[in-house]
């Protein structure tokens, strides 16, 4: 495995070198590398962080909009120079877009990114060659890439860390809530028999989707009265999820639970299910504004979310690292986990008011983050819930209630 890993890294280095040469920046990057590699000495200069996302625009994605809002507000509060760079979704072009930005605009101290469409191998090797610190959030490596790339600071020394959602546990928790809701519905209607569950996954190439499905299957195995009929991929697309739901209903009859790997697909199923006699318990992930509204109306039964707020935690970690306080020394690990929080019709109002406040107003994120990540135990609860508790305990909380 070690030889395979080294071969992969060598291959990636060659590919990155070709990319750099194509845009005339190889010599520029090489001159910078020795001066910036593994620079952990404290500095009082404001860090410059670039967040890259594999999309062309934010307007069509409430998920990307949430990350943009959290990141900009956190960077302002934490005194960080910040750029949100949209690279497009062509995986082969993303390194070129990034290097062009570095050449023509400004070289970042830190690159923050999510492993959308499995961009991590190319981005991490590029940062290694250019001597830029990299920090990954939100989307984990595939098992194959993890075997090759290893852990942060193992082979790729400029990859300083990651915060990744515990997607398997979140998938389990969503399934548990939906099964419980379906059980209540069956009892209220005097129905008996197994709770019939269908799963709608994202893309097979997305590790987060696969982990969430693993959590779903673990929940089914722990509930004897639940039966998983089938898991199908809808590629994260609402109308595809609706089509798959119609197909599965024709195959199995109407289910009691529809577990979806994101809110968009859950809402697609919700619209399709209105045409049938029976409304199942439906839930997804991401806390998108349309899903929040559906929860408030009682149309969705649950949504798991808050993991987009990892970007604020990551900026807090990078600011401290820039000042010479390495999170590895406190947490004992470079691979951190975040917790997703469940929203239901019963809990959505309290959280949605807070989300509106921190997304749409300029609250002092530094206040909410100041008491976080000070001790090893703090790293066991990286979540928007923990931020909310700290923020509401502060004198500024009145503005966000």
BELRAVEN-V896278 format. One record per helix or strand of 3 or more residues. SS is the DSSP state (h for helix, s for strand). FROM is the first residue (numbers start at 1). LEN is the number of residues. If there is no record, write none. Layout:
BEGIN
SS_FROM_LEN, SS_FROM_LEN
END
This chain:
BEGIN
h_2_21, h_26_11, s_48_6, h_62_16, s_81_6, h_91_14, s_110_5, h_116_3, h_120_11, s_133_5, h_143_7, s_159_7, h_167_22, s_195_7, h_207_16, s_226_8, h_238_15, s_257_4, h_263_11, s_281_5, h_289_8, s_302_4, h_307_16, h_327_5, s_335_4, s_341_3, h_348_13, h_365_6, h_376_5, h_384_9, h_395_6
END
